[in-house]
Amino acid sequence: AIAAALGDMDALLDGLDRLIAKKRDLKQAAMQQLLTGQTRLPGFEGEWEVKQLGDVGRCLRGVSYRGDSDLSQYDTEHTKRLLRSNNVQNSSVVTDDVQFVNIDRVEPLQILSQQDILLCMANGSKALVGKSALFTINDGYEYTFGAFMGCFRTNPEVANSNFVFCLFQTGLYRDYINNLLAGSSINNLRPSSIESLHFSLPQLGEQTAIATVLSNMDAEIEAFEQRRKKTYGLKQAMMQELLTGRTRLL
């Protein structure tokens, strides 16, 4: 009876894994169709225009600092929270391990704003160079980013930051990054390299509509991932109770 109960939980987890994988595949297909103009959302028409990223925003390099004198162990009135490459994971910003850098090292432009796109500009692994995350943290602290990082700041009058961030998740973007790093022993991007990348862009209204569709798909995937996480935690708790006899089945 215990094995059957735990088997049912395993079946539920397997079902959630398959559902999440299917949702991810659907999102990838939607990105391929919507971000290239192969499929248009209802109500939109007109030609897309090839633009360099420098036409719709600017790329900034991160803060240079000395590890022995410019960092603090915690937040103070003289520090800003510093994000590095390890704070960009799975296209999201995580703040489990932030550093605190002297405010004197930070230029005003290097303070992150909502909807900025964080970029890894240099890393020992070529595969990690170019990884990105949309900055949406609003916890009352001001954040900046380290010297091996970059920030693409979109001009909201001409481009939607969520749409641009979606472009950074495409195979075309990855190909651009790989070509920039090819033949070099230094895995390092320049802001001008990011600004020179070119993509086909629709008008701002269509960008926003496409970004909304893809963001909704992300939210759905996140909801299923959270459900899977809770289900796994419940299974672990059941194992602890049932396999020790602390809780008996009726």
Sequence and secondary structure as in RCSB ss.txt:
>XXXX:A:sequence
AIAAALGDMDALLDGLDRLIAKKRDLKQAAMQQLLTGQTRLPGFEGEWEVKQLGDVGRCLRGVSYRGDSDLSQYD
TEHTKRLLRSNNVQNSSVVTDDVQFVNIDRVEPLQILSQQDILLCMANGSKALVGKSALFTINDGYEYTFGAFMG
CFRTNPEVANSNFVFCLFQTGLYRDYINNLLAGSSINNLRPSSIESLHFSLPQLGEQTAIATVLSNMDAEIEAFE
QRRKKTYGLKQAMMQELLTGRTRLL
>XXXX:A:secstr
 HHHHHHHHHHHHHHHHHHHHHHHHHHHHHHHHHTTTSS  TT  S  EEEEGGGTEEEEE B   TTTSEESS 
 TTEEEEE GGGEETTEE  TT EEEEGGG  GGGS  TT EEEE B SSGGGTT EEE    SS  EEEBTTEE
EEEE TTT  HHHHHHHTTSHHHHHHHHHHHTT SS B  HHHHHH EEEE  HHHHHHHHHHHHHHHHHHHHHH
HHHHHHHHHHHHHHHHHTTTSS   
